[in-house]
Amino acid sequence: MSNYFASNLKYLRQRQNLSQDEMAAVIGKTRSMIGYYENGSSIPDLTILTALADYFQLKLDELTYSDLRNTSYTLPKPSIVQEPTAEYGNSSESYLRQIIRAKDETIRAKEAEIKVLQDLIAELREKNRSLAKDADKKR
C-alpha cells in the first residue's frame, strides 16, 4: 500500500491557496515542518494527521493512502463560519436557527483548535522533561 501523505498535503495546501506558513498555523507547527512533511523527510504524529484530516474533511486513510491528485476529490468549502442573513420572507425563527447553527459550528471549530493546542503543549512538556533528564545526566 503506497503512502501518498506528502504529495497529498502539498496538493491540498496548494488547492486551498494556503502558504506553508498558513498551513503551519492551522496545525501549530512551523513552516519548515510543513516543508519536511511535504517532501517526505518527516511524518507527523497521529494528532497532527488527525488535525489535517479534519481540516481537509477527509478520513485518515484517504489523506495517507489515496492519491488525491488522481481522483475526483473536491475540496471542502472553507471552514469559515458565515454570518447568518435574514432574507426577505424568512421567519425570525429560521434566522435564529441559522445563528444557533453558526454558533455551534464555531464552538466545534474552537474545540478542535483547543485539542490540537493541548496536544502540542503535552508534546512540548514531554520534550522539556526529556531534555531536562539529558541535562541532568550530563552534569
N, C-alpha and C positions, 0 to 999 in steps of 0.2 A: 504494500500500500504506500503510495507516494505521499510525501508531506509537502503541501503547497502553501504552508503558512506564510513564509517570507514573501513569495510573489503575490499572494492574496492581500496581505497587509498593504503592500505598496500600491497594488491595483485599487483597492478600496479607498485608501487615503487620497490617491490622486483623483479618483472618480468623485470624491466628495469635495475636491478642491481644497484640501487641507495641507498645510505645510507640515514638515516633521515637527516643528515647534508646537503647532496647534494640536497635532495628534498626541504629542508627549503630554501636553497639559490635560488632555482628556483622561489619560490613564495614570498621571502622576509620575512620569518618567522623564528623562532628559531627551533632547533632540538626538544626541549621539546614540542613545539606547534604541531609539526607533530605527536609526540607520543600521545598527547591528542586527536588529530583528529583520529588517527588510533585505539585508544581504546574506542572511542565514548564519551570521557569526555567533548569534546568541538566540536562545529560545526562552521566551518568557515563562514565568511560573503559571500555575493554574489560575491564580487570582487575576493576573493580567490577561490571560487568554479569555477568561470568562467576561471580564470587563469589555474587551474588544468585541467579543461575540455579541454581547448585549448592545453595545453601541451601534454595531452594524446590523443588529436584529437578525443574527444568524445562530445556528446551532454550532457547538464547538467542532463537531466532525465536519461540517461544511466549511468552516474557517480554515481547518487544518488539512483536510483530505480531499477537497473538491477544488479543481482548477476553475476558479470563478471567472477567469478571463475567457474561458471557452464554454460558458453556459449562458442561459437566458436570464441570469440573475439580474434583478432590477434593484437599484439602490432604494433603501427606505427613505421616506420623507425625513428631512432634518428633524431632530428631536427637540425642536424649539416649540414651546407651547405658545399657541397663538391666542391673542385676546379674543374672547367671545364677542360676537356682534349681534345686536338685536336688529333684525331686519324688519322692514315694514310687514306687518301682518303676523309676525311671530308673537306668541304669547309670552308674557313675562315669566311664566313657569318654564318654558323652553329655554329662555335666556338664562335663568337660574341654573338649570341643568348643565348648560354649557359652562357656566362659571365653576360649578362644582366639579365637573369633569376636568377642566383645566387645572383646578387646584389639586385634584388627585394625581394628575399626571406630573405636576410639579413636585409634589411630595415624593412620588416614586422615583423620579429622576434624582432628587436630592438625597434620598435614602441610598441609592446606588452609589452616588458620589461619596457619601459618608463611609460606606462599606469599603470602597477602594482606598480611601484615605486611612481608615482604621487598619486595614491590612498592610498598607505601606508603613505606617507607624510601628506596627508589630515587627515587621521585617527589619526596619531600621534599629529598633531596640535590640533585636536578636544579634544583628551585626555589631552593634555597640558593645554588647556583652562579650561577644566573641573576641573583639579587638581588645577589650579590657583584660580578658583572660590571657591573651597572647602577650600583652604588655607586661602583665604580672609575671609570666613565665620567663621573660627576658631579663627581669630585674634580678 
